[in-house]
Amino acid sequence: MIVRLGSLLIILYGLGFVLFSVTLGTPAPAAVRTEAIVAITGGEGRIEQGIAILAEERGKRMLIAGADPAVTKRDLVRRLGGKRRLVDCCVDLGSESVDTRSNAEEARRWVERRGYRSIRLITSDWHMRRASYEFRRQFDKDVTIVPDAVRSEPRFVTLFGEYNKYILRRLAVWLDI
């Protein structure tokens, strides 16, 4: 009986990983506008995608959550090859967070201070499921969260690690630990 139950759990875990791997986050439709843009640091193209959306006026202001405290707006302008006026007027560097959960907490405080009711969440496709989960846990239901994934080519190790983090986080919340 125990062997059967263990086998069933292993099969469910494997099927869950396959499902997780083939249903990665996708970019949001181009026509979608939000008040705020939150880009989580840690992956290629996230900040650039957020800046492009901000430049197209599909958002009023952008938070870069999880920025290194040593990074300045001047560094960001250098990295982006310009866009000084846009960065100076409309980008905030958040350096209070160190992981996905604290990114969501930092973003919630930033959104509440500004009274925004809609945000575009930008992160890598492989990270979107866990990031969306953490953001939805932090925000009231009256705040609209639009997931906007940056497409990538994640390695197996990246997907496997992220799947395990997602499962463990869901279990921790379910067990209230």
C-alpha angles and dihedrals in degrees: 000000000000091000091052093049091048090049091050091051091050091050092049091048091051093047090048090054091050091049091047091050097051096043102056120158118281133211116270118250111275093237094060114109126192134179095235137031121206117191116188114215122231107076140067119270098010098111093038091053091050093049091049091053091047091050090052088054094240088132135028101220139004134218119200099206120205097020117165108259089233092060116099133192087253089058089050093051089051091050092049094046094240133330091134095153093050093047093046095049104037115018127087123192112219113199101166097091131077104174141022095275093050089045087061092046092049091048092049092055091047093048093046092051090055098039095234119166099192133044136182110220113210122193138123119298092245091051098044099090095056093038091051090048092052093045093049089051091054101044131068117248090251091067111085115220116198112195112218111181125199108226116239142162101243119196120237090253091054093050093045092049093047092048090053092047090051094049093046092049092050090049092048091052092045091050090042094233 
